[in-house]
Every structure is written in C-alpha cells, then in structure tokens.
Amino acid sequence: MGKKGRRKVLKQVNLIEQIFDKALTLDGSRVFLSLNLAAGNSVNLNPALLIETLEKNIQIPSKQQYIVREDLLTASGKSFC
C-alpha cells in the first residue's frame, strides 16, 4: 500500500491496482523493472514515489535509479500518438 497526498491529506491506495503490465529482469546485482503505470486525471502513479515506497518496504535502498518513460498509452493500452 502506498499513500496518496493532496493538500496535506494522505490516504492509503492499493498500488497493485495502478500497475498494469510488469516485468522484472536480473542482471548480476542489478534489477530492471518494466512497468505500465496509471497516469491520468483521476489516477496517477508517480514512478519515483513508487520506487521510494518499494525501498521502504523491502528495506534495501537503491544505489542508482533511472526512470525512463518510453510511451504514453491510452486506457486500452494503445499508443497515444
């Protein structure tokens, strides 16, 4: 569970409901996550806050983070442009 903040009002949200496609790849000591996250007017999952939440829950800080947004998808999963 994560927290959603707006005007100093925090509420817990189920992060699993906001992550659609997921893939995990291991390369030596590195972990690569490929995720499709909710992004829109009503629901928007910030990737940096997601990584921060994961670090807190597994208690393993990351040494480096690279967040790459490769595409913008519609609700049906098709490319927006």
TAKA-V560634 format. One record per residue. RES is the residue in one letter. SS is DSSP state (h for helix, s for strand, l for the rest). PSI is psi in whole degrees, -180 to 180 (999 if undefined). D_FIRST is the distance of its C-alpha to the first C-alpha in Angstrom with 2 decimals. Layout:
# TAKA-V560634
((RES | SS | PSI | D_FIRST) (RES | SS | PSI | D_FIRST))
This chain:
# TAKA-V560634
((M | l | 141 | 0.00) (G | s | 180 | 3.77) (K | s | 142 | 6.90) (K | s | 125 | 9.79) (G | s | 140 | 13.15) (R | s | 121 | 16.57) (R | l | 46 | 19.60) (K | l | 19 | 17.92) (V | s | 117 | 15.85) (L | s | 139 | 12.13) (K | s | 149 | 9.82) (Q | s | 139 | 6.21) (V | s | 152 | 5.68) (N | l | 108 | 4.99) (L | h | -31 | 5.74) (I | h | -37 | 8.14) (E | h | -17 | 10.14) (Q | h | 4 | 10.91) (I | s | 118 | 12.17) (F | s | -69 | 15.56) (D | s | 139 | 17.80) (K | s | 143 | 16.92) (A | s | 142 | 19.41) (L | s | 132 | 19.55) (T | s | 134 | 22.93) (L | s | 137 | 24.21) (D | s | 93 | 27.28) (G | l | -119 | 28.51) (S | l | 7 | 26.08) (R | s | 146 | 24.24) (V | s | 130 | 21.20) (F | s | 127 | 21.11) (L | s | 131 | 18.19) (S | s | 115 | 19.36) (L | s | 145 | 16.82) (N | s | 115 | 17.41) (L | s | 151 | 14.87) (A | l | 134 | 15.02) (A | l | 120 | 17.48) (G | l | -168 | 19.52) (N | l | -41 | 20.46) (S | l | -36 | 17.89) (V | l | 128 | 14.80) (N | l | 117 | 14.65) (L | l | 114 | 12.22) (N | l | 121 | 13.84) (P | h | -36 | 14.35) (A | h | -40 | 15.09) (L | h | -32 | 11.89) (L | h | -46 | 10.02) (I | h | -42 | 12.53) (E | h | -43 | 12.15) (T | h | -43 | 8.47) (L | h | -45 | 9.76) (E | h | -42 | 12.75) (K | h | -40 | 11.29) (N | h | -35 | 9.48) (I | h | -7 | 12.69) (Q | l | 38 | 14.96) (I | l | 107 | 17.20) (P | l | 145 | 18.06) (S | l | 147 | 19.43) (K | l | -37 | 23.07) (Q | l | 147 | 23.16) (Q | l | 134 | 21.01) (Y | l | 115 | 22.59) (I | l | 121 | 20.79) (V | l | 125 | 23.14) (R | l | 111 | 22.94) (E | l | -29 | 25.43) (D | l | 160 | 25.60) (L | l | 122 | 24.59) (L | s | 152 | 24.15) (T | l | 176 | 24.73) (A | l | -27 | 22.60) (S | l | -3 | 24.88) (G | l | 6 | 24.19) (K | l | 153 | 27.61) (S | s | 136 | 28.44) (F | l | -37 | 28.73) (C | l | 999 | 31.94))
